[in-house]
């Protein structure tokens, strides 16, 4: 509700009947219930003003009737002023409530910001701990082997690949049996040994692998070896190896056969 008391009290103190009548016609407040009461009393006041003016224009000698109407008009005017005072009181209360609500809103926003900050911190901490527990392949080496399991420099004699890897020391990860998955991707981005039965869980799906092995990891540096036998001739080109364990990619390397 808007403040209306001051201008109306000023007008009513010294206003003529015409001015009072005009003021009554323009009384508006932002409260439906009080506006209805004001409208009712305004119509009553307008009727009283009309009767008083009519008696005066007729030079009526009925002074008692005129005085009675004036007194009734004063009572109605006081009643209207009471309504307007209620409006002002409601306005002050609403202003106080608005200020209080704004303060509560700001406090809630601050709490949400703090909660979001704490959530982000916890998430970052969780991610940091998760990364700290993750195994990591720190070294990889490929050796081409011939049919006597000897190292060869010739592609045409290569029948097998020896894939040596090293997992670094990690005292934060839980020790025990680990499954290491290896994906060997040949020239043309083709996964070697792909099979519908050879898959592992990764992120939100399943990923095919070429080889896997179980290792006993105790948190210390671990050296392991995979062997990949070619079913036919080894092809020249760039190969890529990807290592996975515990649902994480723990290493990726590439090498060239030529």
Buried (B, 14 or more C-beta within 10 A) or exposed (E): BEEBBEEBEEBBEEBEBEEBBEBBEEBEBEBEEBBEBBEEBBEBBBBBBEBBBEBEEEEEEEEEEBEEBBEBBEBBBEBBBEBBBBBBEBBEEBEEEEEEEEEEEEEEEEEEEEEEEEEEEEEEEEEEEEEEBBBBBEEBEBBBBBEEEEEBEEEEBBBBBBBEBBBBEBEEBEEEEBEBBBBBBBEEEEBBBBEEEBBBEBEEEEBBBBBBEEBEBEEEEBEBEBEBEBEEEBBEEBBBBBBBBBEBBBBBBEBEBE
